[in-house]
Amino acid sequence: VGTIAFINQNGTVASANIEDGTYHVSGVKIGDDVTVTILSHAPSPMMHPPTGPEAGAPVQKPLPYVPIPDRYSDQAKSGLVCNVVAGTQTHDFALEP
């Protein structure tokens, strides 16, 4: 669970939640050298299922937490850049530890 943001040269931001490694962002402004930031969210205790199932309640797996280095959440340090064109497109980002 996390957030990805696309920041265009004039400072316009479009963001979305990341779930299971996927995201869908709409409203990203077209342009070259769009900076990308990615932030992971540690699940709060409220996001974890109870330790024992209540009568009749389904048992759920704990939510996975994948820490992402802090530099990826900083616009000046992320090093993630992409070109955004009109229409649907896919951008995958390989994050280094």
N, C-alpha and C positions, 0 to 999 in steps of 0.2 A: 504494500500500500504506500502510495506516495503521490507527488504532484510534479507535473512537467509544465514548464512555461516557455513560451516562445516570445522573445523580446526583439522587436524590429528596431531598425536604426533610429527611428524617431521616438522610441520609448514605449510604443504601443505593446501591450502584453495580452496574450491569449494563453489560457492554461486549462488543465484538466487533471482529474485524478488518474493515477495509474493503478490498475488492479490486475493481478496475475500477469504482470509484465506487459500489459497492453494499455493503450490510451486512445482516445479520439478527441481531437481538439478542433473546434470550429472557430471561425472568425480570425484566423491568423492572417495578418497583412502580408501581401505578396512582396517579396524583396530578396536581395542577396545578403549574405552574411547575417542572417537572423541568429541571435544568440539564444542558446537553450540552457535552462537550468533544471536540475532534477533534485528533488528533496524527498527523502524517505521519512515515513512517519512510524515511529515505534507504536505498536498497538497499545492502547490503554487497557488497564485491567477490565474495563467495562466491555471491551471488544472480545474478550476470551469467554468461551462457554463455561458454565459452572463445572466444578470438579466432578460432580456426580449427576447423572440425568434425573430429572424429576419424573415422576410417574407419567409415562406416555410421551415424554418429550424426546425428540430425536437427539442423538449424540452427535456433536459437531467436532471437527478437527480444529485445533488451535490455529489461529491465523499465522501464516509465516511472516517473519520479519527479516528483511534483507537490508542490512545497513549500507548506506551509500556514503562514500567519503564527503566530508563537508564542503570541499572545494566545488563540487558539482552544484551546490545550492547558491553559489556566489557568481553573479553575472560577470564580474571581472576576472574570475579564476576558473570558470567551468571548462573553457577551451572547446565547448561544444557549439558548433556553428553549422547552419544548413541554409540552403537556398530554397525559398518557398515560391512555387509557381501556382498558377490558377488550376483549380480542379483537385480531385482526390489524389493523394500521394501517401507514401509510406516513408517514414524516417526512423531507422533503428540506430541506437547509439550504444557503442561498446564502451562500457565504463571500466576503468582500470582501478585496482585497489589503491 
